[in-house]
């Protein structure tokens, strides 16, 4: 039965209408994956020399041991964004007399066909076969390989399980983000270190081989948990990634904004119910972890806010940029009907601004947790917040009137360039560069705090003059609405 399912997948691919574009994309992705695997193999073979070069004087085994869990923690976050759920492929079989266990087995086996599951083999196994084999013997070498492979399988099914839970419950998403931020903060403040934990665990594995059995057990338990969840939710509504109607999708607080509020509420429903929009929005949530990369204590202590402002602008406004670059494309399937309806274009534009303001406010409140590191971070973040809702939103909507690309909402956003045009690629430059046009001169000739004040005032000026910008964007939209409609009709 497993081979029958796989054969059906193969036939479905070759019989699909758009197989030409799919083959071209698969070839490009295959070349990219081969390149990444080749780089991983080279790095794995040169691991010992790389450690000596970048960590002079440190024990080679300690550095390698400390990197293992760190790698899998980062890989897990990448899987959440890039690894697709292979669930919809079994929908045509649900009404047939096929045991659930066989369908679940097929889904779990198909989930193993991922480049993420091959990469650790190329990256870590060469070091195990050389350095660990020479220093600790064959048994320890094999246990290290078994542990790394087991962690790969554990990550594979944990990521799938978390993605399925997150699509079923928004509360789970925010709880997970809070947990990630908490661990990131502890790591940043050096209260807890994944690297130290990893080093202790794998150092013990070298001296106590029995510890190596823990990882296969964890992988098997995670496999069983994932399989059990699938078996209990093996129906169309459960496999549609949470895209079901709920009575709680009305948003009373938007009623006071009139028609613009109603349109914003409809767009929120669109985001939550469609694969492409939901995956795009979820990326924006993961990018709030950027603060741990850019919020360096030495920069904060010296009042050097340049890189901090860049990160804050991206974190407070990433939803504006990621989702907003396709702003009118999200309605591309019903755009002709929208133009023929009584919907006011002015309220249509206002609803976009309202959606941007809500998303940026929510993101700013979440990343306010970085204020635990320093109050100066809060100052920079609220400066970026005012800029995002006052200026960045205007720029993004302006460029959106020049994007005529159709978007299929049923497809994911990972490695999907549908809807990406020249305007969407160029818009990030002015959005990110404009704050520094104000900040750098004021910071250089006066002080950094005056530079932040200048950016904040600039953003507030855009916010208080929003009526003017709405009218301006309505005119721009009306100039190009027929070009936009014509572009949306070309769905290839």
DOMAR-981346 format. One line per 10 residues: for each residue x, y, z of C-alpha. Coordinates in Angstrom, 1 decimal. Layout:
BEGIN
X/Y/Z  ...
//
This chain:
BEGIN
0.0/0.0/0.0  2.9/2.4/0.8  4.4/1.9/-2.7  0.9/2.3/-4.2  0.6/5.7/-2.5  4.0/6.8/-3.7  3.3/5.6/-7.2  0.1/7.7/-7.2  2.1/10.8/-6.1  4.5/10.2/-9.0
1.7/9.8/-11.5  -0.1/12.9/-10.1  3.1/14.9/-10.6  3.5/13.9/-14.3  -0.1/14.3/-15.1  -0.5/17.7/-13.6  -1.2/20.7/-15.9  1.7/22.8/-14.7  4.3/20.0/-14.6  6.7/22.1/-16.9
7.1/24.8/-14.3  7.2/22.2/-11.5  10.0/20.3/-13.2  12.0/23.5/-13.7  11.5/24.5/-10.1  12.5/20.9/-8.9  15.7/21.1/-11.0  16.6/24.5/-9.5  15.9/23.2/-6.0  17.8/20.0/-6.7
20.9/22.0/-7.7  20.6/24.2/-4.7  20.2/21.2/-2.3  23.2/19.5/-3.9  25.3/22.7/-3.5  24.3/22.9/0.2  25.1/19.2/0.8  28.5/19.6/-0.9  29.3/22.6/1.3  28.2/20.6/4.4
30.4/17.7/3.4  33.4/20.0/2.9  32.7/21.6/6.2  32.3/18.2/7.9  35.7/16.9/6.5  37.4/20.2/7.5  35.6/20.4/10.9  38.8/19.7/12.9  40.8/22.4/11.0  38.0/24.9/11.2
37.8/24.5/15.0  41.5/25.0/15.4  41.3/28.1/13.2  38.3/29.8/14.7  38.6/28.5/18.3  42.4/28.5/18.9  43.4/26.9/22.2  40.1/25.2/22.8  39.5/21.5/23.1  38.3/20.2/19.7
35.9/17.7/21.1  34.3/20.3/23.5  33.6/22.7/20.6  32.2/19.9/18.5  30.0/18.6/21.3  28.8/22.1/22.1  27.7/22.7/18.5  25.5/19.6/18.1  22.4/20.7/20.1  22.9/24.3/19.0
22.7/23.1/15.4  19.5/21.2/16.0  17.9/24.1/17.8  18.5/26.4/14.8  17.4/23.6/12.4  14.2/23.2/14.3  13.3/26.9/13.7  14.2/26.5/10.1  12.0/23.5/9.7  9.0/25.4/11.1
9.3/27.8/8.2  10.6/25.6/5.3  9.3/22.1/5.9  5.9/21.5/4.4  3.1/19.4/5.8  2.5/16.4/3.5  -1.1/16.0/4.7  -3.4/17.1/1.8  -2.0/14.4/-0.4  -4.1/11.7/1.3
-7.5/13.6/1.2  -8.6/11.6/-1.9  -8.2/8.4/0.0  -10.2/9.3/3.2  -13.5/8.0/1.8  -12.1/4.7/0.7  -11.9/1.4/2.7  -8.2/1.9/3.7  -7.1/1.5/7.3  -6.1/4.7/9.0
-2.8/3.2/10.1  -1.7/2.8/6.5  -2.5/6.4/5.7  -0.6/7.6/8.8  2.4/5.4/7.9  2.4/6.9/4.4  2.4/10.5/5.8  5.2/9.7/8.3  7.3/8.0/5.6  6.8/10.8/3.1
7.8/13.3/5.8  11.3/11.7/5.8  11.9/12.9/2.2  13.4/16.2/3.2  16.9/17.7/2.7  16.9/18.6/6.4  17.2/14.9/7.2  20.3/14.4/5.0  22.2/17.5/6.0  23.4/16.4/9.4
24.8/13.2/7.9  27.1/15.2/5.5  27.9/17.8/8.2  28.6/15.6/11.3  29.4/12.1/10.2  32.8/12.8/8.6  34.0/14.3/11.9  32.7/11.2/13.8  34.4/8.9/11.3  37.7/10.6/11.6
38.4/12.5/14.9  36.0/10.6/17.3  37.0/7.3/15.7  40.7/8.0/16.3  40.3/9.4/19.9  37.5/7.3/21.3  37.1/4.2/19.2  34.5/2.6/16.9  31.8/2.1/19.5  31.7/5.8/20.5
31.9/6.8/16.9  28.8/4.7/16.1  26.9/6.0/19.1  27.6/9.6/18.1  26.3/8.9/14.6  23.2/7.1/16.1  22.5/10.0/18.4  22.9/12.6/15.7  20.6/10.6/13.3  18.1/10.2/16.1
18.1/13.9/16.8  17.4/14.5/13.1  14.4/12.2/13.2  13.2/13.7/16.5  13.4/17.2/15.0  11.6/16.1/11.8  8.5/14.8/13.7  8.6/17.5/16.4  8.5/20.2/13.8  5.6/18.6/12.0
3.7/18.1/15.3  4.3/21.7/16.4  3.1/23.0/13.0  -0.1/20.9/13.1  -0.8/22.1/16.7  -0.1/25.7/15.8  -2.5/25.7/12.9  -5.2/24.3/15.2  -4.7/26.8/18.0  -3.4/30.4/18.0
-2.8/30.2/21.7  -0.3/27.5/21.1  1.6/29.8/18.6  1.9/32.7/21.1  2.8/30.3/23.9  5.6/28.8/21.8  6.9/32.3/20.9  7.0/33.3/24.5  8.9/30.1/25.3  11.4/30.8/22.5
11.9/34.4/23.6  12.4/33.2/27.2  15.1/30.7/26.2  16.7/33.3/23.9  16.8/35.9/26.7  18.3/33.4/29.1  20.9/32.5/26.5  21.6/36.2/25.8  22.0/37.0/29.5  24.2/33.9/29.9
21.9/32.3/32.5  21.4/29.3/30.3  23.6/28.0/27.5  22.6/25.4/24.9  26.2/25.0/23.9  27.2/24.2/27.5  24.4/21.7/27.9  25.3/20.1/24.6  28.9/19.8/25.6  28.0/18.2/28.9
25.6/15.7/27.3  27.9/14.5/24.5  31.0/14.5/26.7  29.2/12.0/29.0  28.3/10.0/25.9  32.0/9.5/25.2  32.6/8.1/28.6  29.2/6.4/29.3  28.1/4.9/26.0  24.7/3.8/27.4
23.6/7.4/27.3  23.5/7.0/23.5  20.3/5.0/23.8  18.4/8.0/25.1  18.2/9.8/21.7  16.7/6.8/19.7  14.1/6.5/22.4  13.2/10.2/22.2  13.0/9.9/18.4  10.6/6.9/18.7
8.4/8.6/21.3  8.2/11.7/19.1  7.3/9.5/16.1  4.5/7.8/18.1  3.1/11.1/19.4  3.0/12.5/15.9  1.4/9.3/14.5  -1.2/9.3/17.3  -2.1/12.9/16.6  -2.5/12.2/12.9
-4.6/9.1/13.5  -6.9/11.1/15.8  -7.3/14.0/13.4  -7.4/12.1/10.1  -10.3/13.9/8.5  -10.5/16.8/6.0  -11.1/19.5/8.5  -8.1/18.3/10.6  -5.9/18.1/7.5  -6.7/21.5/6.2
-4.3/23.2/8.6  -6.9/24.7/10.8  -8.8/26.3/7.9  -12.2/25.9/9.3  -14.9/28.4/10.1  -15.1/29.6/13.7  -17.8/31.7/15.3  -15.0/33.7/17.0  -13.6/35.2/13.8  -15.7/38.3/14.3
-13.7/41.2/15.8  -16.0/43.6/17.6  -13.3/46.1/18.3  -13.0/46.8/14.5  -16.7/47.8/14.3  -16.0/51.4/15.3  -13.9/51.8/12.2  -16.9/51.4/9.9  -16.5/49.8/6.5  -12.7/50.0/6.8
-12.9/47.9/10.0  -15.2/45.3/8.3  -12.7/45.0/5.4  -9.8/44.6/7.9  -11.7/41.9/9.7  -12.3/40.1/6.4  -8.6/40.3/5.6  -7.7/38.8/9.0  -10.0/35.9/8.2  -8.2/35.6/4.8
-4.8/35.4/6.6  -6.0/32.7/9.0  -7.8/30.6/6.4  -5.3/30.4/3.6  -2.0/28.6/3.3  0.1/31.3/1.6  -1.1/34.2/3.7  -0.8/32.2/7.0  2.7/31.0/6.3  3.7/34.6/5.3
2.3/36.0/8.6  4.0/33.2/10.6  7.4/34.1/9.2  6.8/37.6/10.6  6.4/36.1/14.1  9.6/34.1/13.8  11.6/37.2/12.8  11.1/38.8/16.2  14.0/36.6/17.4  16.3/38.9/15.4
16.9/41.0/18.5  19.2/38.3/19.9  21.5/38.8/16.9  21.6/42.6/16.8  21.0/43.8/20.4  24.6/43.7/21.6  25.5/45.0/25.0  28.5/46.8/23.8  26.4/48.8/21.3  23.8/49.6/23.9
26.4/50.8/26.4  28.1/53.0/23.8  24.7/54.4/22.6  25.4/53.1/19.1  21.9/52.6/17.9  22.4/52.1/14.2  22.3/48.3/14.0  19.7/48.2/16.8  17.5/50.6/14.9  17.8/48.4/11.8
16.7/45.3/13.7  13.9/47.1/15.5  12.6/48.5/12.2  12.5/45.0/10.8  10.9/43.4/13.8  8.1/46.1/14.3  7.4/46.3/10.6  8.2/42.9/9.2  4.5/42.1/8.8  4.1/45.4/6.9
6.9/44.4/4.5  6.4/40.6/4.2  2.6/40.7/3.9  2.3/44.2/2.4  4.5/43.6/-0.6  1.5/41.6/-2.0  -1.1/43.9/-0.6  -3.6/43.9/-3.4  -2.5/40.5/-4.7  -4.1/38.8/-1.7
-7.5/39.7/-3.3  -6.3/38.9/-6.8  -8.8/36.0/-7.3  -11.8/38.3/-6.6  -10.3/41.6/-7.6  -12.7/42.0/-10.6  -15.6/41.5/-8.3  -14.2/44.0/-5.8  -13.9/46.6/-8.5  -17.5/46.0/-9.6
-18.9/46.2/-6.0  -19.9/49.2/-3.9  -16.8/48.9/-1.8  -15.1/52.3/-1.4  -11.5/52.3/-2.6  -10.8/54.9/0.1  -12.0/52.5/2.8  -10.2/49.7/1.1  -6.9/51.6/1.5  -7.8/52.6/5.0
-8.4/48.9/5.9  -4.8/48.2/4.8  -3.5/50.9/7.0  -5.6/49.6/9.9  -4.3/46.0/9.4  -0.7/47.3/9.3  -1.2/49.3/12.5  -2.7/46.3/14.3  0.1/43.9/13.2  2.8/46.4/14.1
1.3/47.2/17.5  1.1/43.5/18.4  4.7/42.8/17.3  5.9/45.8/19.2  4.2/44.7/22.4  5.7/41.2/22.0  9.3/42.5/21.5  8.9/44.8/24.4  10.2/41.9/26.4  13.7/42.9/25.1
13.3/45.9/27.4  14.4/43.5/30.2  17.9/43.8/28.7  17.9/47.6/28.7  15.4/50.5/28.7  17.3/51.9/25.7  16.1/49.1/23.6  12.5/50.1/24.3  13.3/53.6/23.2  14.7/52.4/19.9
11.8/50.0/19.3  9.1/52.6/19.9  11.0/54.9/17.5  10.9/52.1/14.9  7.2/51.5/15.7  6.2/55.1/14.9  8.3/55.0/11.7  6.7/51.6/10.7  3.1/52.7/11.0  3.6/56.3/9.9
6.1/56.0/6.9  6.8/52.3/6.1  3.2/51.5/5.6  2.8/54.4/3.1  5.9/53.3/1.1  4.8/49.6/1.0  1.3/50.5/-0.2  2.7/52.8/-2.8  4.9/50.1/-4.2  2.0/47.6/-4.0
0.0/49.6/-6.5  2.8/48.7/-9.0  2.7/44.9/-8.4  0.3/43.2/-10.8  1.2/39.6/-10.0  -1.5/37.0/-9.2  -1.2/35.0/-6.0  -2.5/31.5/-5.4  -3.5/31.5/-1.7  -3.6/27.7/-1.5
0.2/27.4/-1.9  2.8/27.9/0.9  5.3/30.7/0.9  8.5/28.6/1.3  10.5/28.7/-2.0  7.4/30.3/-3.7  8.2/33.3/-5.9  4.7/33.6/-7.3  3.6/37.3/-7.0  7.1/38.6/-6.5
7.8/41.4/-8.9  10.5/44.1/-9.3  8.5/46.5/-7.2  8.3/44.0/-4.3  12.0/43.5/-4.4  12.9/47.2/-4.5  10.5/48.4/-1.8  12.7/47.1/1.1  15.5/49.5/0.1  13.7/52.8/0.9
11.8/51.2/3.8  15.1/50.3/5.6  17.3/53.2/4.3  15.0/56.1/5.1  15.3/56.0/8.9  19.1/56.3/8.6  18.9/59.3/6.3  17.5/61.1/9.4  19.3/59.2/12.1  22.9/59.3/10.9
23.3/63.1/10.4  21.5/64.0/13.7  23.5/61.3/15.5  26.8/62.4/14.0  26.5/66.2/14.5  24.5/66.1/17.8  23.8/62.8/19.7  22.1/59.4/19.1  19.1/60.3/21.2  18.3/63.3/19.0
18.7/61.0/16.0  16.1/58.7/17.4  13.8/61.6/18.2  14.1/62.8/14.5  13.0/59.4/13.2  10.1/59.2/15.7  8.9/62.7/14.8  9.2/61.7/11.1  7.0/58.7/11.8  4.5/60.6/13.8
4.2/63.2/11.1  3.3/60.5/8.6  0.8/59.1/11.1  -1.0/62.4/11.7  -1.0/63.2/8.0  -2.5/59.8/7.1  -5.7/61.3/5.5  -3.4/63.0/3.0  -1.6/59.8/2.2  -4.9/57.8/1.9
-6.1/60.3/-0.7  -2.7/60.1/-2.5  -2.8/56.3/-2.6  -6.4/56.3/-3.8  -5.3/58.4/-6.8  -2.3/56.1/-7.5  -4.5/53.1/-7.2  -7.1/54.5/-9.6  -4.4/55.3/-12.2  -3.4/51.6/-12.3
-6.4/49.6/-11.3  -7.1/48.3/-14.8  -3.4/47.3/-15.2  -3.6/45.6/-11.8  -6.8/43.8/-12.8  -5.3/42.7/-16.1  -2.2/41.4/-14.4  -4.3/39.4/-11.8  -6.1/37.6/-14.7  -2.8/36.2/-15.9
-2.5/33.2/-13.5  0.3/31.3/-15.1
//
